[in-house]
Amino acid sequence: MKFRPLGDRVVVRRIKEDTKTAGGIIIPETAQEKPQEGEVISVGPGLIDEKSGKRNPLEVKAGEFVLFGKWSGTEVKIDGEELLIMKESDIMGVVEGRKAKK
């Protein structure tokens, strides 16, 4: 299934954080906080400006890594993968220079 966000919505995949502390203690999944960093999977076309009628494109692009608020977005499952759908305004910024892990 393909999913295309509308308006100023962005689809983000959370980046898994380490499950061990610096001392080597494994943190149980129930005690872990959800990561606040993710990779942008797809973006909507942008909002239409009410005054001019022109579409304002989004600043983030697919493939970029972003930071977002702890309670931002709506969690959905698409093709068995857990993703977040959020408005671009929920994104705090882009992490520059980060490469995708293979």
C-alpha positions as CSV (number, residue, x, y, z in Angstrom):
1,M,0.0,0.0,0.0
2,K,1.2,3.5,-0.8
3,F,0.3,6.5,1.4
4,R,0.5,10.1,0.3
5,P,0.0,12.7,3.0
6,L,-2.1,15.8,2.3
7,G,-1.6,19.4,3.0
8,D,1.2,20.2,5.4
9,R,1.4,16.6,6.8
10,V,4.6,14.6,7.0
11,V,5.1,10.8,7.5
12,V,8.0,10.0,9.8
13,R,9.7,6.7,10.8
14,R,11.0,6.8,14.4
15,I,14.7,6.0,14.8
16,K,15.3,3.3,17.3
17,E,17.6,4.3,20.2
18,D,20.1,2.1,22.0
19,T,18.5,-0.2,24.6
20,K,21.6,-0.2,26.8
21,T,22.9,2.4,29.2
22,A,26.5,3.5,29.2
23,G,27.2,0.9,32.0
24,G,25.8,-1.9,29.8
25,I,22.4,-2.3,31.6
26,I,19.7,-3.3,29.2
27,I,16.6,-1.1,29.6
28,P,13.3,-3.0,29.3
29,E,11.0,-1.9,26.5
30,T,8.3,-0.8,29.0
31,A,10.7,1.7,30.7
32,Q,12.1,3.2,27.4
33,E,10.9,6.5,26.2
34,K,9.9,6.8,22.6
35,P,12.6,8.4,20.4
36,Q,12.0,12.0,19.4
37,E,14.1,11.7,16.2
38,G,13.0,10.2,12.9
39,E,13.5,10.0,9.2
40,V,11.0,11.7,6.9
41,I,9.4,9.1,4.6
42,S,7.1,11.4,2.6
43,V,5.6,14.9,2.7
44,G,2.4,16.5,1.5
45,P,2.3,19.1,-1.2
46,G,1.9,22.0,1.3
47,L,-1.0,24.3,2.3
48,I,-2.8,26.6,0.0
49,D,-2.5,30.3,1.0
50,E,-5.9,31.7,1.5
51,K,-5.0,35.2,0.3
52,S,-3.0,34.4,-2.9
53,G,-4.4,30.9,-3.6
54,K,-0.9,29.6,-4.2
55,R,0.5,26.4,-2.6
56,N,3.3,26.9,-0.1
57,P,5.7,23.9,-0.3
58,L,7.0,22.3,2.9
59,E,10.5,22.9,4.1
60,V,11.3,19.3,5.0
61,K,12.0,16.7,2.3
62,A,11.9,12.9,2.2
63,G,15.1,11.3,3.5
64,E,15.9,14.1,6.0
65,F,16.3,13.4,9.7
66,V,14.2,15.5,12.0
67,L,13.5,16.2,15.7
68,F,10.0,16.4,17.0
69,G,8.1,16.8,20.2
70,K,7.5,13.9,22.6
71,W,3.7,13.8,22.0
72,S,3.7,14.9,18.3
73,G,1.9,13.2,15.6
74,T,-0.5,10.3,15.3
75,E,0.9,6.7,15.3
76,V,-0.3,4.5,12.4
77,K,0.6,1.1,11.0
78,I,1.1,1.0,7.3
79,D,2.2,-2.3,5.7
80,G,3.2,-3.6,9.2
81,E,5.5,-0.7,9.8
82,E,4.8,1.8,12.7
83,L,4.9,5.4,11.4
84,L,4.0,8.8,12.6
85,I,1.8,11.3,10.7
86,M,2.3,14.9,11.9
87,K,2.0,18.4,10.7
88,E,5.2,20.2,9.6
89,S,4.7,22.6,12.5
90,D,5.3,19.7,15.0
91,I,8.8,19.3,13.6
92,M,11.4,21.3,15.6
93,G,14.2,21.1,13.1
94,V,16.3,19.1,10.7
95,V,19.4,17.1,11.9
96,E,22.1,18.1,9.4
97,G,24.8,15.6,8.3
98,R,23.1,12.4,9.5
99,K,23.3,9.4,7.2
100,A,20.8,6.6,7.1
101,K,21.8,3.3,8.7
102,K,21.8,0.3,6.4
